[in-house]
């Protein structure tokens, strides 16, 4: 199989995995909550792709993930796409220069993305519009981190397996 076909199949597999993650974490019957937070595995997926494949595939998948999130939520259209896309490019660039392709690096990236998104959402939406206290928001963030971390680990290993599978024979 040529490199172009391998890349097309690999990125299609990433897109299908992203779609499955999105459906499972946002469907009504599969939604799990803890301390007010729900599973948000998309940042961990983008961080894993950024570590394994670099900034441009992570930015493209991040943009696609952000479009899915924007369509599903009441957030201004495009802000999530911009946020996830820029995060994928930035973390992919930083990861290629400074980080190893291991699980703690993916956790670092996913956590930074999750906390950054939470700060924007909390400050500009929950605190300003609804007056939610900071302690309640931190409890929500802690619940989201506790629920998302195991799913993020599974996604890291899935992305690593896909990367290794399609890298076989490229020597």
KAWOWO-V485369 format. One record per residue. N is the residue number from 1. PSI is psi in whole degrees, 0 to 359 (none if undefined). OMEGA is omega as a letter, one per 40 degrees, with the letter a starting at -180 (999 if undefined). D_FIRST is the distance of its C-alpha to the first C-alpha in whole Angstrom. Layout:
n: (N/N)
psi: (PSI/PSI)
omega: (OMEGA/OMEGA)
d_first: (D_FIRST/D_FIRST)
This chain:
n: (1/2/3/4/5/6/7/8/9/10/11/12/13/14/15/16/17/18/19/20/21/22/23/24/25/26/27/28/29/30/31/32/33/34/35/36/37/38/39/40/41/42/43/44/45/46/47/48/49/50/51/52/53/54/55/56/57/58/59/60/61/62/63/64/65/66/67/68/69/70/71/72/73/74/75/76/77/78/79/80/81/82/83/84/85/86/87/88/89/90/91/92/93/94/95/96/97/98/99/100/101/102/103/104/105/106/107/108/109/110/111/112/113/114/115/116/117/118/119/120/121/122/123/124/125/126/127/128/129/130/131/132/133/134/135/136/137/138/139/140/141/142/143/144/145/146/147/148/149/150/151/152/153/154/155/156/157/158/159/160/161/162/163/164/165/166/167/168/169/170/171)
psi: (137/164/318/318/319/316/320/316/319/314/332/321/320/316/320/321/318/317/319/318/312/315/316/325/346/351/149/321/341/6/124/138/147/123/30/352/156/170/131/88/353/317/324/325/315/320/320/318/322/321/320/323/351/183/323/315/322/321/318/315/325/319/316/317/319/324/318/315/320/320/325/338/180/13/152/133/129/340/319/322/317/315/307/322/312/324/316/316/313/315/327/319/311/318/324/335/324/342/156/160/68/167/316/326/320/322/320/311/314/320/319/316/317/314/319/315/321/318/313/314/318/311/312/354/295/317/314/319/312/351/33/133/154/325/321/320/320/324/318/317/318/317/319/319/318/323/328/334/312/323/322/323/316/321/323/314/327/316/319/320/318/318/315/322/317/353/350/134/3/65/none)
omega: (a/a/a/i/i/a/i/i/a/a/i/i/i/a/i/i/i/i/i/i/a/a/a/a/a/i/a/a/a/a/i/i/i/a/i/a/i/i/i/a/a/i/i/i/i/i/i/i/i/i/a/a/i/a/a/i/i/i/i/i/i/i/i/i/i/i/i/a/a/i/a/a/i/i/i/a/i/a/i/i/i/a/a/i/i/i/i/i/a/a/i/i/i/a/i/a/a/a/i/a/a/a/i/i/i/i/i/a/i/i/i/i/a/a/i/i/i/i/i/a/a/a/a/a/a/a/a/a/a/i/i/i/a/a/i/i/i/i/i/i/i/i/i/i/a/i/a/a/i/i/i/i/i/i/i/a/i/i/i/i/i/i/a/a/a/i/i/i/i/a/999)
d_first: (0/4/7/8/6/7/10/11/10/12/15/15/16/18/20/21/22/24/26/26/28/30/31/32/34/36/37/40/40/38/39/41/44/45/48/47/44/41/37/35/32/30/31/30/26/26/28/25/22/24/24/21/19/22/24/23/20/23/26/24/23/27/28/27/28/32/31/31/34/36/36/37/40/43/42/42/39/36/38/36/33/34/35/31/30/32/32/28/28/31/30/27/28/31/29/27/30/32/31/28/26/28/30/33/31/30/33/35/32/33/36/37/35/37/41/40/39/42/45/44/44/47/49/49/49/50/53/54/54/55/57/55/56/54/54/53/50/49/49/47/44/45/44/41/40/41/39/36/35/34/32/30/30/28/26/25/24/22/20/20/18/16/15/15/13/10/12/11/10/11/14)
